[in-house]
């Protein structure tokens, strides 16, 4: 499935307020208070009733709980989207039966507050004339949801997409669910439950515990 156009958009708008630092390194992480606020409660039904799957990012920072059977495609270079580096891409999963792709990127530290960042993101989305049926919803101080459709080009089907922009511990993440067949409302339900963990805080906690023990 061609994700290039949507991922390039995601990369551009989410990088607006990123300062270019490297994504958080992997390691033991602890729950961040913002993670509970970042998890949305939506009423839309998932596209297919199935056992709940936990899709985890490779740096342990994000967990998406959703229905359906997904396969990890992070090692499949042919499915890697343009505009997002291998270091930024932290999750790539595909549901073959529903033709849904879920992906996430770590865009590093934000130069601004979450409120300023979301304001810039909202403006960038509204100014993009390629997006159809755009809906934007600020779920919390830590999460901004948006969904849209756009033409896939002469050789591709139109693509529907639902995304969540997250700021936790100053780190900027983007998570999207896309499909040429599933509605944006149903795709939003795929991202119904996203947990965010802050790796830096966990590392500091581990260091403090080690110092106390010694």
N, C-alpha and C positions, 0 to 999 in steps of 0.2 A: 504494500500500500504506500502511495506517495505521500510522505509527510513534509516534504521540503518547504512548501509555502507556509504552512502553519507553524512549523518549527522556526523558520527564519523570522516570522513575526514575533513569536514568543521570545526568541533570543534577543531581538532588537528592543522590545519594550521592557523586558525584565532586566536588561543590561543598562537601562537609562540611569539608574541610580546605584549601580554596582561600582565599586572602586577598583575592580580589577585584581583583587587578591585571589589567591588560590582557594578553591573550594575546601571546606573543612575535611580534615583527614579522617580516615576510618578509625574506629576504636570503640571502647565501651562508652555508652551514652546513658544519660539519665533523662527522665521526663522533664520538660520545660513547662512552667505554668501556662505559657502562651499556647501550648499544644492543645489544651482542652478548648481554648477559645477558637483555635484554628479549625477544629473539627466541626463541620456543618451538620445540621439536622434538617434533611430535606425529605419530603413526603413522596417523591416520585418512586415508582417501582423500578427495580433493576430490569434490564432487558430480558433476563432469563433467570428463573428461580433455580438456585443451585447452592451447594455448600459454600460457606464463606471462605474466601481465599485471602491470605495475607501476602501482599506484594511489598517486599522490603527493598530499600535502596542498598546499593553496595557499600555505602558508608554508614549504614545503620541509622541514618538521620530521619528517614521517612518510612512510614508504614501505611499502606493503603489497604483497608479491609473492604472487600467487595464480593459480590456473588459471581460465580462462573469459574471456568477452568482456564487458567492462564499459563503460558509457557514463557520462561525467561529467554529473551532475545538479545540481551546485552552483549553477548559474545558474537552475535551475527553482524558483522561489519556492513553487510549489504542493507541492513535495516536501520543503520545509524543515520539520523537526520542530518542534513546540511545545516550549518550555522551554529551547531552546538559541538564543542570539542569533546573528545573522549573523556577528558578529565571532568567536564561539566555534566555529562550524561551519567546519571547515577541509577536510573531505573528504566527498563524497556521490556514490557511484557505484552504478549498478544493472546487474545481469545479467538481461536480459529472459528468456533461455531457461530459466534455473534459478530465476527470480524471487527473486533474492538482492539485498539492499541492504546496502552497506557504508558506514558513516559514521564520522567521527571528530570529536572536539571538543577544543579547547584550553581548559582551565579555569584557566589562570594558575598562579601560584606557590603552592606548598603552604606552610601555616603550620607543618607538622610534618614529622618524618622520614618516609621512605617506609614504614618499619615501623609507625609510629603511624597513618599514613594508611590503610594496608591493613587494619589491625585495625579501624578505624572503618568502613571500607567493608564488610568481612566481616560485622560485627555488623548493619549496616543492611540488608544483603541477607538475612541469616538472619531478621531481624525482619519482613520484608515477606511477609505471608501471601498475597499475590496470585501469588507465584512458585511454579511447580510444577516438581518434579524438579530442584531447584537443586543444582548442583555447583560447588564452589569449589576452585581449585588455585593455590597460589602457585608460579609457575614459577621465580622468582628474586627477589632483593632489589629488583629494579626492575619486576617485572611480576606482576600478580595476574589470573588468568583466572577467569571464571565463566560458566555457561550455565544457561538455564532456559526454561520455556514458560509462557505465560499466556493466559487467555481474551482473545479479541479483541473481546468485546462482542456484543450481539445482532445487529449488522449487519456483523460481520467474522469472519474465520476466526481460530482460535487462532494465536498467533505464537510461533515458536521463535527464540531469540536466543543468540548466543555473544559474549562481550565480553572485552576486555583492558583493564585499568587500568594505566597506565604512569606512572612518575615518572623523569624524566631532567633533570639539571641543576636540580632543584627544581621543574620544570614538571610539571603534572599533565595527562595526556591520557587520553581514553577512546576506544576503537575497538570497534565492534560490527559483526557480520554478522547479519542477520535475514531470516527467510523464513517464510511460512505453510505451506510445503510441505517444505522441507529439514530434516532432523533436526539437533538441536543438536550432535551429534558431527561431522556433516559440515560444519556451519557453523564449528566450532572449527578444522577443517582450512583453512578459507578464511583464517583469521588465523594460519596456521602461521608465517609469516615477516614480522615487522614490524621495520623499522629506525627508530631514533630518532636525530635529530640535534639538537644544541643550538645554536641560532642565536646566542645571546649569546657563546659561546666562540669561534665563528668570527669574529664581528665584532671581538672583542678581538685575535684572532690577526692579522686583516687590518690592524688599526690598528698593531700592533707591527711588522709587516712593513713598513708604509709609513714608520714612524718610523725603522726601521733603514736603509731605502733612502735616506732624506733625511739 
